[in-house]
Amino acid sequence: MTLKVHEIFYSIQGESSFAGYPCVFIRLAGCNIRCSYCDTQEAITDVNAKKFDVDDIILMVKKLGEKVSLVEITGGEPMLQAGIYELFNELLKLKFNVLLETNGTVDLKGVPKSIVKIMDIKCPSSGFAHCNNYKNLDYINENDEIKFVIADETDYGFAKDFIKNNALKTGKIIFSPVENGFSAKELAYNILKDHLNVRVGIQLHKILNLK
């Protein structure tokens, strides 16, 4: 089965509890929403994508990562492509630690439990808070992560209320400030003031000026 791939590259993981570790990224092309703050607009459509067989993707991952065990599948929205399940299975067979970054709007029921899901909950500033798929909270386990991208006080209040009003199965919750929006320092102050047990997610790869 083939997948539409925007790029495959090797860098530092920068936006989760795995931040700081070397990682091979598989960025699939195409997305079903258009968030106002999207920083990977080049992958929103599949116009510039290339089609790769899963076997070819695996070969590239092995070549780029060599001894690296961490692989992240991202996008765009990777769950839009049916071939992703074959990719999941092949990566797991090879004992890779696999991360899936998803906008949370597409059904995650069929994702293997051993895949670490990093699921966005869309806040109001994204323009797509109405697209949050609350059913996906049933498929999140204690090893998964939930991320809120926060641009302003309204987003912060939304995220805080979401945590309060929903029984989340994971304690790995990330509040990530929008670049040139709500500052990381201001976000940290709010988290400390409200005694929230969440992680401030600063984009480490951008601080390091990496891809």
SULJODA-V596171 format. One record per pair of residues at least 4 apart in sequence whose C-alpha atoms are under 8 Angstrom apart, sorted by sequence separation. I is the first residue (numbers start at 1). J is the second residue. D is the distance in Angstrom with one decimal. If there is no record, write none. Layout:
I;J;D
I;J;D
This chain:
14;18;7.4
15;19;5.6
34;38;7.2
40;44;7.1
52;56;6.1
53;57;6.5
54;58;6.3
55;59;6.3
56;60;6.3
57;61;6.2
58;62;6.2
59;63;6.2
60;64;6.1
61;65;5.9
62;66;5.3
65;69;7.6
74;78;5.8
83;87;6.6
84;88;6.1
85;89;6.3
86;90;6.2
87;91;6.2
88;92;6.2
89;93;6.1
90;94;6.5
91;95;6.6
92;96;5.6
104;108;7.8
111;115;7.0
122;126;6.3
123;127;7.6
124;128;6.7
128;132;7.4
133;137;7.9
134;138;8.0
135;139;7.7
136;140;6.8
140;144;5.9
151;155;6.2
152;156;6.3
153;157;6.1
154;158;6.2
155;159;6.1
156;160;6.1
157;161;6.1
158;162;6.0
159;163;6.3
160;164;6.4
161;165;5.9
162;166;6.0
163;167;7.5
177;181;7.0
178;182;6.1
179;183;7.6
182;186;6.7
183;187;6.1
184;188;6.1
185;189;6.2
186;190;6.4
187;191;6.3
188;192;6.2
189;193;6.0
190;194;6.1
191;195;5.9
192;196;6.7
203;207;6.7
204;208;6.3
205;209;6.0
206;210;5.8
13;18;6.4
14;19;4.3
52;57;6.4
61;66;7.9
73;78;6.9
79;84;6.8
91;96;5.7
92;97;7.3
123;128;7.3
124;129;5.2
140;145;7.8
150;155;5.3
151;156;7.8
163;168;7.2
177;182;5.6
178;183;7.5
182;187;6.7
191;196;5.3
205;210;5.0
206;211;7.3
13;19;4.8
14;20;6.0
78;84;7.2
92;98;7.3
122;128;6.1
123;129;5.2
149;155;8.0
150;156;6.1
177;183;6.2
191;197;7.9
205;211;6.5
12;19;7.2
13;20;5.5
91;98;7.3
122;129;4.7
177;184;5.7
191;198;7.5
12;20;5.7
13;21;5.5
121;129;7.6
176;184;7.7
12;21;5.6
13;22;6.1
122;131;7.7
12;22;4.5
13;23;5.7
34;44;7.6
88;98;7.8
122;132;6.3
177;187;7.0
11;22;5.8
12;23;5.7
121;132;6.3
148;159;6.5
10;22;7.4
11;23;5.6
31;43;7.5
32;44;8.0
188;200;6.6
10;23;5.9
11;24;6.4
30;43;5.9
31;44;4.9
187;200;7.6
10;24;4.5
11;25;7.5
29;43;4.9
30;44;4.7
31;45;6.4
9;24;5.8
10;25;6.1
28;43;7.3
29;44;6.3
30;45;4.3
100;115;6.8
102;117;7.3
104;119;5.3
8;24;7.2
9;25;5.3
27;43;7.8
29;45;5.9
30;46;5.2
98;114;7.9
99;115;6.0
100;116;6.1
101;117;6.2
102;118;6.3
103;119;5.9
104;120;5.5
184;200;7.4
8;25;5.6
9;26;6.9
29;46;5.0
98;115;5.4
99;116;4.7
100;117;4.8
101;118;4.8
102;119;5.1
103;120;4.8
104;121;6.5
8;26;4.6
97;115;7.5
98;116;6.2
99;117;6.0
100;118;5.8
101;119;6.1
102;120;6.3
103;121;7.0
184;202;7.0
7;26;6.3
8;27;6.0
99;118;7.0
100;119;8.0
101;120;7.9
103;122;7.5
7;27;5.3
29;49;6.1
5;26;7.4
6;27;5.6
7;28;7.1
5;27;6.1
6;28;5.3
5;28;4.4
6;29;5.1
78;101;7.7
79;102;7.1
117;140;7.3
175;198;6.8
4;28;6.0
5;29;5.4
77;101;7.9
78;102;6.8
88;112;7.7
146;170;7.8
173;197;7.9
174;198;5.7
175;199;6.1
176;200;5.9
177;201;7.2
3;28;7.4
4;29;5.7
71;96;6.6
73;98;7.5
77;102;5.9
119;144;7.9
121;146;7.0
123;148;6.8
125;150;7.7
145;170;6.7
148;173;8.0
150;175;6.7
173;198;5.2
174;199;4.7
175;200;5.2
176;201;4.4
177;202;7.1
69;95;7.6
70;96;5.9
71;97;6.2
72;98;5.7
73;99;6.1
74;100;6.2
75;101;7.5
77;103;6.5
80;106;7.3
85;111;7.4
105;131;6.0
107;133;7.5
117;143;8.0
118;144;6.1
119;145;6.2
120;146;5.9
121;147;6.1
122;148;6.6
123;149;6.9
125;151;6.5
144;170;6.4
145;171;7.7
146;172;6.5
147;173;5.9
148;174;6.2
149;175;6.1
150;176;5.9
151;177;6.0
172;198;7.1
173;199;6.1
174;200;5.9
175;201;5.6
176;202;6.1
69;96;5.0
70;97;4.9
71;98;5.0
72;99;4.5
73;100;5.0
74;101;5.0
75;102;7.8
79;106;6.5
88;115;7.8
105;132;5.4
106;133;7.1
109;136;7.2
116;143;6.3
117;144;4.9
118;145;4.7
119;146;4.9
120;147;4.7
121;148;5.4
122;149;7.2
123;150;6.9
125;152;7.7
142;169;5.6
143;170;6.7
145;172;4.9
146;173;4.9
147;174;4.6
148;175;5.0
149;176;4.8
150;177;4.8
151;178;5.0
171;198;7.8
172;199;7.6
174;201;5.7
176;203;8.0
69;97;5.8
70;98;6.1
71;99;6.2
72;100;5.8
73;101;6.3
74;102;6.8
104;132;6.4
105;133;4.9
107;135;7.8
108;136;6.0
113;141;7.8
116;144;5.1
117;145;6.1
118;146;5.7
119;147;5.9
120;148;5.8
121;149;7.8
140;168;7.9
141;169;5.5
142;170;4.2
144;172;6.9
145;173;5.8
146;174;6.2
147;175;6.0
148;176;6.1
149;177;5.8
150;178;5.7
54;83;7.9
70;99;7.6
72;101;7.3
79;108;7.9
104;133;6.2
107;136;6.3
116;145;7.5
118;147;6.8
120;149;7.5
125;154;8.0
140;169;6.3
141;170;5.8
142;171;6.8
143;172;7.7
145;174;7.4
147;176;7.1
149;178;6.3
152;181;6.8
153;182;7.8
109;139;5.9
124;154;7.3
125;155;6.6
140;170;7.1
142;172;7.6
151;181;5.2
152;182;5.2
44;75;7.7
45;76;7.7
108;139;6.5
124;155;5.9
137;168;6.9
151;182;4.9
43;75;6.3
44;76;5.1
54;86;7.2
58;90;7.7
104;136;7.0
123;155;5.3
137;169;7.7
150;182;6.8
43;76;5.2
54;87;5.9
58;91;7.3
124;158;7.6
40;75;7.8
123;158;6.5
40;76;7.3
123;159;7.0
6;43;6.2
24;61;6.5
6;46;7.4
24;64;7.0
5;46;8.0
24;65;6.0
4;46;6.8
6;48;6.8
7;49;7.9
23;65;7.2
6;49;4.7
5;49;5.3
6;50;6.5
24;68;7.7
31;75;7.3
4;49;5.6
5;50;5.3
23;68;6.7
26;71;7.5
28;73;7.3
30;75;7.0
31;76;4.6
32;77;7.0
4;50;5.5
5;51;6.1
22;68;6.8
23;69;7.5
24;70;6.5
25;71;5.9
26;72;6.2
27;73;6.0
28;74;6.2
29;75;5.8
30;76;5.0
31;77;4.7
4;51;4.6
5;52;6.8
23;70;5.0
24;71;4.8
25;72;4.9
26;73;4.8
27;74;4.8
28;75;4.7
29;76;5.3
30;77;6.1
31;78;7.8
3;51;5.5
4;52;6.6
22;70;7.0
23;71;5.4
24;72;6.3
25;73;6.0
26;74;6.1
27;75;4.7
28;76;6.1
29;77;7.3
30;78;7.6
32;80;7.9
2;51;6.0
3;52;5.5
21;70;7.8
23;72;6.9
25;74;7.1
26;75;7.9
27;76;7.2
28;77;7.1
29;78;7.3
31;80;7.4
2;52;5.2
3;53;6.4
28;78;5.6
30;80;7.6
2;53;4.3
3;54;7.1
27;78;7.7
1;53;5.7
2;54;6.1
8;60;7.7
1;54;6.3
8;61;7.7
10;64;6.2
9;64;7.2
10;65;6.7
4;81;7.9
3;81;6.9
3;83;5.9
2;83;6.3
3;84;7.4
1;83;5.8
1;86;7.6
36;125;7.0
37;126;6.6
36;126;5.1
35;126;4.7
36;127;6.5
35;127;6.1
34;127;7.9
35;128;6.8
34;128;7.9
33;128;7.3
16;118;7.7
16;145;7.8
37;178;7.0
17;172;7.7
16;174;7.3
20;204;7.3
16;201;6.7
19;204;7.0
15;201;5.9
15;202;6.6
14;202;7.6
15;203;5.4
14;203;5.3
15;204;6.8
14;204;4.5
13;204;7.7
14;205;5.0
13;205;6.9
14;206;7.9
12;205;6.2
11;205;8.0
12;210;7.5
11;210;7.0
11;211;6.6
